[in-house]
Amino acid sequence: MIRRTASLVAVAAALLTAPAFAADHATPEQAKSLVADAVAYLKAKGPDEAAKAFQDPKGSFRRGELYVFVFDTDGRYVASGANPKLAGTDAANLKDAEGKPIVQAMITETKEKPNAVIDYVWLNRQTNKVEHKHSYVTRDGRYIVGAGTYDQ
């Protein structure tokens, strides 16, 4: 009876911790929602005010592992929720860990249609590992707004 009770407790503990682990990873739907909210904010407040909000580490545009990034169509960072020091820097030739030109892909893929998913390999700041990332990007005028999720 004691062994059975211990087994049941172990199973219950495993089930209770499993959802918490899954909750640490953002979903594609959450990333898309964050991008939609960021685009609306950018339209309402303009690029300067939006950049401040997107880069606030305790603001509403940081949601777990999700953060907003914004490039202009020339490939310059307007905002980076992961690293605010990047704002204003040229990222036109930025490549991922495998050499893929990711900003150029974002610019190209959103030229004909405003929304795209860009797949690349990037450092996950929460795990400190290079992982496959899928960024959901939307072009609004001369700005490309995005947020990405990592493979789970």
C-alpha positions as CSV (number, residue, x, y, z in Angstrom):
1,M,0.0,0.0,0.0
2,I,2.8,2.4,0.8
3,R,4.6,1.7,-2.5
4,R,1.3,2.2,-4.4
5,T,0.7,5.5,-2.6
6,A,4.3,6.7,-3.3
7,S,3.8,5.8,-7.0
8,L,0.5,7.7,-7.2
9,V,2.2,10.7,-5.5
10,A,5.1,10.5,-8.1
11,V,2.6,10.4,-11.0
12,A,0.6,13.2,-9.6
13,A,3.7,15.3,-9.1
14,A,4.8,14.6,-12.7
15,L,1.4,15.6,-14.1
16,L,1.4,18.8,-12.0
17,T,4.8,19.9,-13.2
18,A,4.3,19.1,-16.9
19,P,1.9,22.0,-17.7
20,A,4.3,24.4,-15.9
21,F,7.1,23.4,-18.3
22,A,4.9,23.8,-21.3
23,A,3.8,27.2,-20.1
24,D,7.4,28.4,-20.3
25,H,7.3,28.1,-24.1
26,A,5.4,30.6,-26.1
27,T,2.9,29.4,-28.7
28,P,2.7,30.7,-32.3
29,E,-0.7,32.1,-31.4
30,Q,0.8,34.1,-28.5
31,A,3.5,35.5,-30.8
32,K,1.0,36.5,-33.5
33,S,-1.1,38.2,-30.8
34,L,1.9,40.1,-29.5
35,V,2.8,41.3,-33.0
36,A,-0.8,42.4,-33.7
37,D,-0.8,44.3,-30.4
38,A,2.6,45.9,-31.2
39,V,1.5,47.0,-34.7
40,A,-1.6,48.6,-33.2
41,Y,0.5,50.4,-30.6
42,L,3.0,51.5,-33.3
43,K,0.2,53.0,-35.4
44,A,-1.4,54.7,-32.4
45,K,1.8,56.1,-30.7
46,G,4.4,56.4,-33.4
47,P,7.8,54.8,-33.7
48,D,9.6,56.7,-30.8
49,E,6.9,56.0,-28.2
50,A,6.5,52.5,-29.4
51,A,10.2,51.7,-29.3
52,K,10.3,52.8,-25.6
53,A,7.3,50.5,-24.8
54,F,8.7,47.6,-26.8
55,Q,12.1,47.8,-25.0
56,D,10.7,48.1,-21.5
57,P,11.8,44.9,-19.8
58,K,8.8,45.1,-17.4
59,G,6.3,46.4,-19.9
60,S,3.3,44.8,-21.6
61,F,5.3,43.9,-24.7
62,R,7.4,41.3,-22.8
63,R,5.4,38.1,-22.3
64,G,7.5,35.3,-20.9
65,E,10.1,34.4,-23.6
66,L,8.3,36.6,-26.1
67,Y,9.6,40.1,-27.0
68,V,9.0,42.5,-29.8
69,F,11.6,43.5,-32.4
70,V,11.2,46.2,-35.1
71,F,13.2,46.9,-38.2
72,D,12.7,49.6,-40.8
73,T,12.6,48.5,-44.5
74,D,16.3,49.5,-44.8
75,G,17.2,46.9,-42.2
76,R,17.9,49.2,-39.2
77,Y,16.7,48.2,-35.8
78,V,14.0,50.5,-34.5
79,A,13.5,48.5,-31.3
80,S,14.7,45.3,-29.7
81,G,12.9,44.0,-26.6
82,A,15.8,41.5,-26.2
83,N,18.6,44.1,-26.4
84,P,17.6,47.8,-26.4
85,K,21.2,48.7,-27.3
86,L,20.6,47.5,-30.8
87,A,18.1,50.2,-31.5
88,G,19.4,52.4,-34.3
89,T,22.0,49.9,-35.5
90,D,22.2,48.5,-39.0
91,A,21.0,44.9,-39.1
92,A,20.5,44.7,-42.9
93,N,23.2,42.0,-43.2
94,L,22.4,40.2,-40.0
95,K,22.6,36.4,-40.3
96,D,21.6,33.5,-38.1
97,A,23.8,30.8,-36.7
98,E,23.7,29.0,-40.0
99,G,24.4,32.0,-42.2
100,K,20.9,32.8,-43.3
101,P,20.3,36.5,-43.9
102,I,17.3,36.9,-41.6
103,V,16.5,40.6,-41.8
104,Q,16.7,40.5,-45.6
105,A,14.3,37.5,-45.5
106,M,11.9,39.6,-43.4
107,I,12.1,42.5,-45.8
108,T,11.7,40.3,-48.9
109,E,8.9,38.1,-47.5
110,T,6.8,41.0,-46.4
111,K,7.1,43.0,-49.7
112,E,4.2,41.4,-51.5
113,K,2.1,40.4,-48.5
114,P,2.2,42.0,-45.1
115,N,2.6,38.9,-42.9
116,A,5.2,36.2,-43.0
117,V,6.9,33.5,-40.9
118,I,10.6,33.5,-41.0
119,D,12.4,30.3,-39.8
120,Y,16.0,30.6,-38.6
121,V,18.4,29.5,-35.9
122,W,18.9,32.0,-32.9
123,L,20.0,32.2,-29.3
124,N,17.2,31.5,-26.9
125,R,18.0,33.9,-24.1
126,Q,16.0,31.8,-21.6
127,T,17.8,28.5,-22.2
128,N,21.1,30.1,-23.4
129,K,21.1,27.6,-26.3
130,V,21.0,28.2,-30.1
131,E,17.6,26.8,-31.2
132,H,15.2,26.9,-34.2
133,K,13.1,30.0,-34.1
134,H,10.0,31.0,-36.0
135,S,9.3,34.7,-36.1
136,Y,5.9,36.1,-37.0
137,V,6.4,39.4,-38.8
138,T,4.1,42.1,-40.1
139,R,5.0,45.0,-42.3
140,D,3.2,48.2,-41.5
141,G,4.4,51.0,-43.8
142,R,8.1,51.2,-43.5
143,Y,8.3,49.0,-40.3
144,I,8.6,45.3,-39.9
145,V,7.3,44.2,-36.5
146,G,8.0,40.7,-35.2
147,A,8.1,38.2,-32.3
148,G,9.2,34.6,-32.4
149,T,8.8,31.3,-30.8
150,Y,11.3,28.5,-30.3
151,D,10.8,24.8,-31.1
152,Q,9.5,23.0,-28.0
